[in-house]
Amino acid sequence: METKNSPYQLAMRFGLYYSLASIIIDIVFFILNLNPSLNWLNGILKLTIGVTVIYLGMKARRDDELGGYISYSSALGFGSIMVLLSALVLSVYAYIHMTFVDPEGIDRVMKEVKEQLILKNSSEEEIEMSLSMMRKMKSPAFSVPMAFIGGFVWGFILSLIIAIFVRKNDPNAEYNSLNS
C-alpha cells in the first residue's frame, strides 16, 4: 500500500511531541526547584512519555499510513528517525538551559558534590581532582553532545523493543512474493 505522507513528517511530529513533553517536565522541575534527589521521578516520567510517544508514533505510521501493516525494520527505522530528531531538539534545549536559563546550575551541583566529598573525609587533592573532572563533564561543550548521543541511544533501545509489539506483517506481501 502506498504511503499518504512522507514518514519523515510523521516522525518529526512525534519527535517534537516527545521533545516538548520532556522540556515541559524539565521546566516544571526547574520552576518548582525540586531537589536533585528526585531525578528518579524525572527519569520515570520521561521514560513513560518516551515509550508512549514512540509507540503511538509507530502505531500511527502502521495504521494511518501503511494500511495496518509494518515490518519490524520499518518500525525500528521510523522510531529511530523520531528519536534522532528528539535528541537533537533536546540537546539544543540543554545548551540553552545551561547557558542562558540556569548558568549557576553547574555551580550548585559542584557545591553539593564538594560537601558530599568533605563528609566522606576525602583529601584536598581528591576533592580538587573530582571537581575539576566534573566541571569539564558538566560544561555545555561536553554535556550537550553527550545528551544528544545518550538521548539517541536510549531512544533507539526503546525503539528496538517497541517495534516488536507494533510490527504486523502483511500476509498478502508474503503470498505475492511466492508468486514471483
PyMOL commands that place a pseudoatom at each C-alpha (Angstrom):
pseudoatom trace, name=CA, resn=MET, resi=1, chain=A, elem=C, hetatm=0, pos=[0.000, 0.000, 0.000]
pseudoatom trace, name=CA, resn=GLU, resi=2, chain=A, elem=C, hetatm=0, pos=[1.238, 3.473, -0.828]
pseudoatom trace, name=CA, resn=THR, resi=3, chain=A, elem=C, hetatm=0, pos=[2.033, 5.940, 1.890]
pseudoatom trace, name=CA, resn=LYS, resi=4, chain=A, elem=C, hetatm=0, pos=[-0.014, 9.114, 2.053]
pseudoatom trace, name=CA, resn=ASN, resi=5, chain=A, elem=C, hetatm=0, pos=[2.743, 11.256, 3.550]
pseudoatom trace, name=CA, resn=SER, resi=6, chain=A, elem=C, hetatm=0, pos=[6.448, 11.113, 3.948]
pseudoatom trace, name=CA, resn=PRO, resi=7, chain=A, elem=C, hetatm=0, pos=[7.390, 9.072, 7.010]
pseudoatom trace, name=CA, resn=TYR, resi=8, chain=A, elem=C, hetatm=0, pos=[9.686, 11.939, 7.949]
pseudoatom trace, name=CA, resn=GLN, resi=9, chain=A, elem=C, hetatm=0, pos=[6.778, 14.326, 8.510]
pseudoatom trace, name=CA, resn=LEU, resi=10, chain=A, elem=C, hetatm=0, pos=[5.069, 11.966, 10.924]
pseudoatom trace, name=CA, resn=ALA, resi=11, chain=A, elem=C, hetatm=0, pos=[8.368, 11.105, 12.638]
pseudoatom trace, name=CA, resn=MET, resi=12, chain=A, elem=C, hetatm=0, pos=[9.147, 14.799, 13.054]
pseudoatom trace, name=CA, resn=ARG, resi=13, chain=A, elem=C, hetatm=0, pos=[5.719, 15.444, 14.536]
pseudoatom trace, name=CA, resn=PHE, resi=14, chain=A, elem=C, hetatm=0, pos=[6.027, 12.664, 17.120]
pseudoatom trace, name=CA, resn=GLY, resi=15, chain=A, elem=C, hetatm=0, pos=[9.673, 13.525, 17.790]
pseudoatom trace, name=CA, resn=LEU, resi=16, chain=A, elem=C, hetatm=0, pos=[8.604, 17.082, 18.568]
pseudoatom trace, name=CA, resn=TYR, resi=17, chain=A, elem=C, hetatm=0, pos=[5.815, 15.791, 20.838]
pseudoatom trace, name=CA, resn=TYR, resi=18, chain=A, elem=C, hetatm=0, pos=[8.379, 13.855, 22.854]
pseudoatom trace, name=CA, resn=SER, resi=19, chain=A, elem=C, hetatm=0, pos=[10.790, 16.798, 22.918]
pseudoatom trace, name=CA, resn=LEU, resi=20, chain=A, elem=C, hetatm=0, pos=[8.148, 19.254, 24.076]
pseudoatom trace, name=CA, resn=ALA, resi=21, chain=A, elem=C, hetatm=0, pos=[6.857, 16.903, 26.782]
pseudoatom trace, name=CA, resn=SER, resi=22, chain=A, elem=C, hetatm=0, pos=[10.411, 16.356, 28.074]
pseudoatom trace, name=CA, resn=ILE, resi=23, chain=A, elem=C, hetatm=0, pos=[11.130, 20.076, 28.049]
pseudoatom trace, name=CA, resn=ILE, resi=24, chain=A, elem=C, hetatm=0, pos=[7.914, 20.779, 29.956]
pseudoatom trace, name=CA, resn=ILE, resi=25, chain=A, elem=C, hetatm=0, pos=[8.912, 18.219, 32.610]
pseudoatom trace, name=CA, resn=ASP, resi=26, chain=A, elem=C, hetatm=0, pos=[12.346, 19.848, 32.935]
pseudoatom trace, name=CA, resn=ILE, resi=27, chain=A, elem=C, hetatm=0, pos=[10.834, 23.336, 33.193]
pseudoatom trace, name=CA, resn=VAL, resi=28, chain=A, elem=C, hetatm=0, pos=[8.374, 22.212, 35.873]
pseudoatom trace, name=CA, resn=PHE, resi=29, chain=A, elem=C, hetatm=0, pos=[11.199, 20.620, 37.885]
pseudoatom trace, name=CA, resn=PHE, resi=30, chain=A, elem=C, hetatm=0, pos=[13.270, 23.798, 37.456]
pseudoatom trace, name=CA, resn=ILE, resi=31, chain=A, elem=C, hetatm=0, pos=[10.450, 26.210, 38.379]
pseudoatom trace, name=CA, resn=LEU, resi=32, chain=A, elem=C, hetatm=0, pos=[9.428, 24.163, 41.418]
pseudoatom trace, name=CA, resn=ASN, resi=33, chain=A, elem=C, hetatm=0, pos=[13.115, 23.944, 42.378]
pseudoatom trace, name=CA, resn=LEU, resi=34, chain=A, elem=C, hetatm=0, pos=[12.706, 20.250, 43.068]
pseudoatom trace, name=CA, resn=ASN, resi=35, chain=A, elem=C, hetatm=0, pos=[15.509, 18.530, 44.894]
pseudoatom trace, name=CA, resn=PRO, resi=36, chain=A, elem=C, hetatm=0, pos=[18.047, 16.745, 42.648]
pseudoatom trace, name=CA, resn=SER, resi=37, chain=A, elem=C, hetatm=0, pos=[17.344, 13.601, 44.649]
pseudoatom trace, name=CA, resn=LEU, resi=38, chain=A, elem=C, hetatm=0, pos=[14.045, 13.460, 42.736]
pseudoatom trace, name=CA, resn=ASN, resi=39, chain=A, elem=C, hetatm=0, pos=[15.885, 12.847, 39.443]
pseudoatom trace, name=CA, resn=TRP, resi=40, chain=A, elem=C, hetatm=0, pos=[14.462, 9.317, 39.525]
pseudoatom trace, name=CA, resn=LEU, resi=41, chain=A, elem=C, hetatm=0, pos=[10.972, 10.815, 39.208]
pseudoatom trace, name=CA, resn=ASN, resi=42, chain=A, elem=C, hetatm=0, pos=[12.100, 12.944, 36.267]
pseudoatom trace, name=CA, resn=GLY, resi=43, chain=A, elem=C, hetatm=0, pos=[13.564, 9.827, 34.651]
pseudoatom trace, name=CA, resn=ILE, resi=44, chain=A, elem=C, hetatm=0, pos=[10.424, 7.752, 35.158]
pseudoatom trace, name=CA, resn=LEU, resi=45, chain=A, elem=C, hetatm=0, pos=[8.227, 10.497, 33.722]
pseudoatom trace, name=CA, resn=LYS, resi=46, chain=A, elem=C, hetatm=0, pos=[10.463, 10.865, 30.661]
pseudoatom trace, name=CA, resn=LEU, resi=47, chain=A, elem=C, hetatm=0, pos=[10.667, 7.092, 30.169]
pseudoatom trace, name=CA, resn=THR, resi=48, chain=A, elem=C, hetatm=0, pos=[6.878, 6.804, 30.322]
pseudoatom trace, name=CA, resn=ILE, resi=49, chain=A, elem=C, hetatm=0, pos=[6.442, 9.644, 27.854]
pseudoatom trace, name=CA, resn=GLY, resi=50, chain=A, elem=C, hetatm=0, pos=[9.144, 8.216, 25.582]
pseudoatom trace, name=CA, resn=VAL, resi=51, chain=A, elem=C, hetatm=0, pos=[7.578, 4.757, 25.453]
pseudoatom trace, name=CA, resn=THR, resi=52, chain=A, elem=C, hetatm=0, pos=[4.118, 6.216, 24.902]
pseudoatom trace, name=CA, resn=VAL, resi=53, chain=A, elem=C, hetatm=0, pos=[5.123, 8.632, 22.143]
pseudoatom trace, name=CA, resn=ILE, resi=54, chain=A, elem=C, hetatm=0, pos=[7.315, 6.109, 20.293]
pseudoatom trace, name=CA, resn=TYR, resi=55, chain=A, elem=C, hetatm=0, pos=[4.543, 3.514, 20.467]
pseudoatom trace, name=CA, resn=LEU, resi=56, chain=A, elem=C, hetatm=0, pos=[1.865, 5.951, 19.304]
pseudoatom trace, name=CA, resn=GLY, resi=57, chain=A, elem=C, hetatm=0, pos=[4.100, 7.241, 16.507]
pseudoatom trace, name=CA, resn=MET, resi=58, chain=A, elem=C, hetatm=0, pos=[4.884, 3.748, 15.211]
pseudoatom trace, name=CA, resn=LYS, resi=59, chain=A, elem=C, hetatm=0, pos=[1.236, 2.759, 15.513]
pseudoatom trace, name=CA, resn=ALA, resi=60, chain=A, elem=C, hetatm=0, pos=[0.138, 5.878, 13.616]
pseudoatom trace, name=CA, resn=ARG, resi=61, chain=A, elem=C, hetatm=0, pos=[2.630, 5.074, 10.861]
pseudoatom trace, name=CA, resn=ARG, resi=62, chain=A, elem=C, hetatm=0, pos=[1.384, 1.488, 10.679]
pseudoatom trace, name=CA, resn=ASP, resi=63, chain=A, elem=C, hetatm=0, pos=[-2.352, 2.158, 10.868]
pseudoatom trace, name=CA, resn=ASP, resi=64, chain=A, elem=C, hetatm=0, pos=[-2.752, 5.557, 9.197]
pseudoatom trace, name=CA, resn=GLU, resi=65, chain=A, elem=C, hetatm=0, pos=[-0.100, 5.475, 6.505]
pseudoatom trace, name=CA, resn=LEU, resi=66, chain=A, elem=C, hetatm=0, pos=[0.707, 1.845, 5.770]
pseudoatom trace, name=CA, resn=GLY, resi=67, chain=A, elem=C, hetatm=0, pos=[-2.737, 0.262, 5.823]
pseudoatom trace, name=CA, resn=GLY, resi=68, chain=A, elem=C, hetatm=0, pos=[-2.351, -1.544, 9.140]
pseudoatom trace, name=CA, resn=TYR, resi=69, chain=A, elem=C, hetatm=0, pos=[0.926, -3.341, 8.398]
pseudoatom trace, name=CA, resn=ILE, resi=70, chain=A, elem=C, hetatm=0, pos=[4.534, -2.525, 9.230]
pseudoatom trace, name=CA, resn=SER, resi=71, chain=A, elem=C, hetatm=0, pos=[7.631, -4.698, 9.327]
pseudoatom trace, name=CA, resn=TYR, resi=72, chain=A, elem=C, hetatm=0, pos=[9.934, -4.748, 12.322]
pseudoatom trace, name=CA, resn=SER, resi=73, chain=A, elem=C, hetatm=0, pos=[12.692, -2.983, 10.372]
pseudoatom trace, name=CA, resn=SER, resi=74, chain=A, elem=C, hetatm=0, pos=[10.336, -0.258, 9.133]
pseudoatom trace, name=CA, resn=ALA, resi=75, chain=A, elem=C, hetatm=0, pos=[9.023, 0.342, 12.638]
pseudoatom trace, name=CA, resn=LEU, resi=76, chain=A, elem=C, hetatm=0, pos=[12.570, 0.463, 14.001]
pseudoatom trace, name=CA, resn=GLY, resi=77, chain=A, elem=C, hetatm=0, pos=[13.673, 2.869, 11.256]
pseudoatom trace, name=CA, resn=PHE, resi=78, chain=A, elem=C, hetatm=0, pos=[10.684, 5.095, 11.908]
pseudoatom trace, name=CA, resn=GLY, resi=79, chain=A, elem=C, hetatm=0, pos=[11.338, 5.070, 15.650]
pseudoatom trace, name=CA, resn=SER, resi=80, chain=A, elem=C, hetatm=0, pos=[14.992, 5.882, 15.020]
pseudoatom trace, name=CA, resn=ILE, resi=81, chain=A, elem=C, hetatm=0, pos=[14.047, 8.940, 12.983]
pseudoatom trace, name=CA, resn=MET, resi=82, chain=A, elem=C, hetatm=0, pos=[11.719, 10.074, 15.777]
pseudoatom trace, name=CA, resn=VAL, resi=83, chain=A, elem=C, hetatm=0, pos=[14.331, 9.749, 18.493]
pseudoatom trace, name=CA, resn=LEU, resi=84, chain=A, elem=C, hetatm=0, pos=[17.076, 11.296, 16.348]
pseudoatom trace, name=CA, resn=LEU, resi=85, chain=A, elem=C, hetatm=0, pos=[15.028, 14.450, 15.925]
pseudoatom trace, name=CA, resn=SER, resi=86, chain=A, elem=C, hetatm=0, pos=[14.018, 14.406, 19.566]
pseudoatom trace, name=CA, resn=ALA, resi=87, chain=A, elem=C, hetatm=0, pos=[17.637, 14.015, 20.705]
pseudoatom trace, name=CA, resn=LEU, resi=88, chain=A, elem=C, hetatm=0, pos=[18.629, 16.952, 18.508]
pseudoatom trace, name=CA, resn=VAL, resi=89, chain=A, elem=C, hetatm=0, pos=[15.897, 19.221, 19.881]
pseudoatom trace, name=CA, resn=LEU, resi=90, chain=A, elem=C, hetatm=0, pos=[16.609, 18.186, 23.480]
pseudoatom trace, name=CA, resn=SER, resi=91, chain=A, elem=C, hetatm=0, pos=[20.349, 18.777, 23.130]
pseudoatom trace, name=CA, resn=VAL, resi=92, chain=A, elem=C, hetatm=0, pos=[19.686, 22.285, 21.773]
pseudoatom trace, name=CA, resn=TYR, resi=93, chain=A, elem=C, hetatm=0, pos=[17.345, 22.875, 24.705]
pseudoatom trace, name=CA, resn=ALA, resi=94, chain=A, elem=C, hetatm=0, pos=[20.009, 21.567, 27.118]
pseudoatom trace, name=CA, resn=TYR, resi=95, chain=A, elem=C, hetatm=0, pos=[22.514, 24.047, 25.700]
pseudoatom trace, name=CA, resn=ILE, resi=96, chain=A, elem=C, hetatm=0, pos=[20.058, 26.962, 26.012]
pseudoatom trace, name=CA, resn=HIS, resi=97, chain=A, elem=C, hetatm=0, pos=[19.099, 25.926, 29.532]
pseudoatom trace, name=CA, resn=MET, resi=98, chain=A, elem=C, hetatm=0, pos=[22.698, 25.500, 30.724]
pseudoatom trace, name=CA, resn=THR, resi=99, chain=A, elem=C, hetatm=0, pos=[23.967, 28.652, 29.056]
pseudoatom trace, name=CA, resn=PHE, resi=100, chain=A, elem=C, hetatm=0, pos=[21.156, 31.171, 29.470]
pseudoatom trace, name=CA, resn=VAL, resi=101, chain=A, elem=C, hetatm=0, pos=[18.401, 29.923, 31.797]
pseudoatom trace, name=CA, resn=ASP, resi=102, chain=A, elem=C, hetatm=0, pos=[20.395, 28.347, 34.630]
pseudoatom trace, name=CA, resn=PRO, resi=103, chain=A, elem=C, hetatm=0, pos=[24.116, 29.011, 34.229]
pseudoatom trace, name=CA, resn=GLU, resi=104, chain=A, elem=C, hetatm=0, pos=[24.525, 28.723, 38.024]
pseudoatom trace, name=CA, resn=GLY, resi=105, chain=A, elem=C, hetatm=0, pos=[23.186, 25.149, 37.970]
pseudoatom trace, name=CA, resn=ILE, resi=106, chain=A, elem=C, hetatm=0, pos=[26.653, 23.698, 37.487]
pseudoatom trace, name=CA, resn=ASP, resi=107, chain=A, elem=C, hetatm=0, pos=[27.947, 25.650, 40.495]
pseudoatom trace, name=CA, resn=ARG, resi=108, chain=A, elem=C, hetatm=0, pos=[25.100, 24.334, 42.678]
pseudoatom trace, name=CA, resn=VAL, resi=109, chain=A, elem=C, hetatm=0, pos=[25.864, 20.759, 41.701]
pseudoatom trace, name=CA, resn=MET, resi=110, chain=A, elem=C, hetatm=0, pos=[29.585, 21.324, 42.277]
pseudoatom trace, name=CA, resn=LYS, resi=111, chain=A, elem=C, hetatm=0, pos=[28.868, 22.708, 45.754]
pseudoatom trace, name=CA, resn=GLU, resi=112, chain=A, elem=C, hetatm=0, pos=[26.720, 19.677, 46.654]
pseudoatom trace, name=CA, resn=VAL, resi=113, chain=A, elem=C, hetatm=0, pos=[29.379, 17.262, 45.414]
pseudoatom trace, name=CA, resn=LYS, resi=114, chain=A, elem=C, hetatm=0, pos=[32.085, 19.103, 47.346]
pseudoatom trace, name=CA, resn=GLU, resi=115, chain=A, elem=C, hetatm=0, pos=[30.007, 18.874, 50.526]
pseudoatom trace, name=CA, resn=GLN, resi=116, chain=A, elem=C, hetatm=0, pos=[29.498, 15.128, 49.980]
pseudoatom trace, name=CA, resn=LEU, resi=117, chain=A, elem=C, hetatm=0, pos=[33.213, 14.602, 49.400]
pseudoatom trace, name=CA, resn=ILE, resi=118, chain=A, elem=C, hetatm=0, pos=[34.051, 16.536, 52.569]
pseudoatom trace, name=CA, resn=LEU, resi=119, chain=A, elem=C, hetatm=0, pos=[31.589, 14.391, 54.547]
pseudoatom trace, name=CA, resn=LYS, resi=120, chain=A, elem=C, hetatm=0, pos=[33.383, 11.296, 53.210]
pseudoatom trace, name=CA, resn=ASN, resi=121, chain=A, elem=C, hetatm=0, pos=[36.670, 12.677, 54.537]
pseudoatom trace, name=CA, resn=SER, resi=122, chain=A, elem=C, hetatm=0, pos=[38.206, 12.933, 51.066]
pseudoatom trace, name=CA, resn=SER, resi=123, chain=A, elem=C, hetatm=0, pos=[41.590, 14.599, 50.802]
pseudoatom trace, name=CA, resn=GLU, resi=124, chain=A, elem=C, hetatm=0, pos=[42.003, 18.066, 49.242]
pseudoatom trace, name=CA, resn=GLU, resi=125, chain=A, elem=C, hetatm=0, pos=[43.687, 16.501, 46.222]
pseudoatom trace, name=CA, resn=GLU, resi=126, chain=A, elem=C, hetatm=0, pos=[40.791, 14.059, 45.698]
pseudoatom trace, name=CA, resn=ILE, resi=127, chain=A, elem=C, hetatm=0, pos=[38.255, 16.857, 46.046]
pseudoatom trace, name=CA, resn=GLU, resi=128, chain=A, elem=C, hetatm=0, pos=[40.065, 19.127, 43.577]
pseudoatom trace, name=CA, resn=MET, resi=129, chain=A, elem=C, hetatm=0, pos=[40.579, 16.319, 41.080]
pseudoatom trace, name=CA, resn=SER, resi=130, chain=A, elem=C, hetatm=0, pos=[36.920, 15.260, 41.304]
pseudoatom trace, name=CA, resn=LEU, resi=131, chain=A, elem=C, hetatm=0, pos=[35.630, 18.810, 40.950]
pseudoatom trace, name=CA, resn=SER, resi=132, chain=A, elem=C, hetatm=0, pos=[37.972, 19.555, 38.043]
pseudoatom trace, name=CA, resn=MET, resi=133, chain=A, elem=C, hetatm=0, pos=[36.804, 16.492, 36.151]
pseudoatom trace, name=CA, resn=MET, resi=134, chain=A, elem=C, hetatm=0, pos=[33.187, 17.183, 36.997]
pseudoatom trace, name=CA, resn=ARG, resi=135, chain=A, elem=C, hetatm=0, pos=[33.432, 20.808, 35.813]
pseudoatom trace, name=CA, resn=LYS, resi=136, chain=A, elem=C, hetatm=0, pos=[34.667, 19.565, 32.415]
pseudoatom trace, name=CA, resn=MET, resi=137, chain=A, elem=C, hetatm=0, pos=[31.936, 16.950, 32.183]
pseudoatom trace, name=CA, resn=LYS, resi=138, chain=A, elem=C, hetatm=0, pos=[29.195, 19.388, 33.206]
pseudoatom trace, name=CA, resn=SER, resi=139, chain=A, elem=C, hetatm=0, pos=[30.271, 22.073, 30.734]
pseudoatom trace, name=CA, resn=PRO, resi=140, chain=A, elem=C, hetatm=0, pos=[27.954, 22.635, 27.764]
pseudoatom trace, name=CA, resn=ALA, resi=141, chain=A, elem=C, hetatm=0, pos=[30.755, 21.679, 25.356]
pseudoatom trace, name=CA, resn=PHE, resi=142, chain=A, elem=C, hetatm=0, pos=[30.839, 18.165, 26.822]
pseudoatom trace, name=CA, resn=SER, resi=143, chain=A, elem=C, hetatm=0, pos=[27.342, 17.587, 28.172]
pseudoatom trace, name=CA, resn=VAL, resi=144, chain=A, elem=C, hetatm=0, pos=[25.350, 18.769, 25.126]
pseudoatom trace, name=CA, resn=PRO, resi=145, chain=A, elem=C, hetatm=0, pos=[26.929, 16.267, 22.689]
pseudoatom trace, name=CA, resn=MET, resi=146, chain=A, elem=C, hetatm=0, pos=[26.651, 13.581, 25.357]
pseudoatom trace, name=CA, resn=ALA, resi=147, chain=A, elem=C, hetatm=0, pos=[22.964, 14.451, 25.829]
pseudoatom trace, name=CA, resn=PHE, resi=148, chain=A, elem=C, hetatm=0, pos=[22.448, 14.037, 22.086]
pseudoatom trace, name=CA, resn=ILE, resi=149, chain=A, elem=C, hetatm=0, pos=[24.273, 10.702, 21.931]
pseudoatom trace, name=CA, resn=GLY, resi=150, chain=A, elem=C, hetatm=0, pos=[22.665, 9.417, 25.131]
pseudoatom trace, name=CA, resn=GLY, resi=151, chain=A, elem=C, hetatm=0, pos=[19.197, 10.529, 24.063]
pseudoatom trace, name=CA, resn=PHE, resi=152, chain=A, elem=C, hetatm=0, pos=[19.530, 8.840, 20.687]
pseudoatom trace, name=CA, resn=VAL, resi=153, chain=A, elem=C, hetatm=0, pos=[20.962, 5.598, 22.088]
pseudoatom trace, name=CA, resn=TRP, resi=154, chain=A, elem=C, hetatm=0, pos=[18.281, 5.409, 24.789]
pseudoatom trace, name=CA, resn=GLY, resi=155, chain=A, elem=C, hetatm=0, pos=[15.536, 6.150, 22.251]
pseudoatom trace, name=CA, resn=PHE, resi=156, chain=A, elem=C, hetatm=0, pos=[16.965, 3.600, 19.831]
pseudoatom trace, name=CA, resn=ILE, resi=157, chain=A, elem=C, hetatm=0, pos=[16.888, 0.924, 22.542]
pseudoatom trace, name=CA, resn=LEU, resi=158, chain=A, elem=C, hetatm=0, pos=[13.267, 1.800, 23.288]
pseudoatom trace, name=CA, resn=SER, resi=159, chain=A, elem=C, hetatm=0, pos=[12.500, 1.643, 19.550]
pseudoatom trace, name=CA, resn=LEU, resi=160, chain=A, elem=C, hetatm=0, pos=[14.128, -1.797, 19.314]
pseudoatom trace, name=CA, resn=ILE, resi=161, chain=A, elem=C, hetatm=0, pos=[11.762, -3.073, 21.992]
pseudoatom trace, name=CA, resn=ILE, resi=162, chain=A, elem=C, hetatm=0, pos=[8.603, -1.208, 20.976]
pseudoatom trace, name=CA, resn=ALA, resi=163, chain=A, elem=C, hetatm=0, pos=[8.930, -2.239, 17.305]
pseudoatom trace, name=CA, resn=ILE, resi=164, chain=A, elem=C, hetatm=0, pos=[8.458, -5.857, 18.418]
pseudoatom trace, name=CA, resn=PHE, resi=165, chain=A, elem=C, hetatm=0, pos=[4.965, -5.017, 19.673]
pseudoatom trace, name=CA, resn=VAL, resi=166, chain=A, elem=C, hetatm=0, pos=[3.983, -2.708, 16.810]
pseudoatom trace, name=CA, resn=ARG, resi=167, chain=A, elem=C, hetatm=0, pos=[5.089, -4.851, 13.867]
pseudoatom trace, name=CA, resn=LYS, resi=168, chain=A, elem=C, hetatm=0, pos=[2.390, -6.510, 11.857]
pseudoatom trace, name=CA, resn=ASN, resi=169, chain=A, elem=C, hetatm=0, pos=[3.439, -8.193, 8.639]
pseudoatom trace, name=CA, resn=ASP, resi=170, chain=A, elem=C, hetatm=0, pos=[1.161, -8.059, 5.618]
pseudoatom trace, name=CA, resn=PRO, resi=171, chain=A, elem=C, hetatm=0, pos=[0.187, -11.652, 4.803]
pseudoatom trace, name=CA, resn=ASN, resi=172, chain=A, elem=C, hetatm=0, pos=[-0.524, -10.666, 1.182]
pseudoatom trace, name=CA, resn=ALA, resi=173, chain=A, elem=C, hetatm=0, pos=[3.043, -9.416, 0.761]
pseudoatom trace, name=CA, resn=GLU, resi=174, chain=A, elem=C, hetatm=0, pos=[4.384, -12.844, 1.699]
pseudoatom trace, name=CA, resn=TYR, resi=175, chain=A, elem=C, hetatm=0, pos=[1.906, -14.542, -0.628]
pseudoatom trace, name=CA, resn=ASN, resi=176, chain=A, elem=C, hetatm=0, pos=[2.756, -12.216, -3.518]
pseudoatom trace, name=CA, resn=SER, resi=177, chain=A, elem=C, hetatm=0, pos=[6.477, -12.821, -3.083]
pseudoatom trace, name=CA, resn=LEU, resi=178, chain=A, elem=C, hetatm=0, pos=[5.907, -16.563, -3.525]
pseudoatom trace, name=CA, resn=ASN, resi=179, chain=A, elem=C, hetatm=0, pos=[4.256, -15.972, -6.916]
pseudoatom trace, name=CA, resn=SER, resi=180, chain=A, elem=C, hetatm=0, pos=[7.167, -14.040, -8.396]
for i in range(1, 180): cmd.bond("trace and resi %d" % i, "trace and resi %d" % (i + 1))
show_as sticks, trace
zoom trace
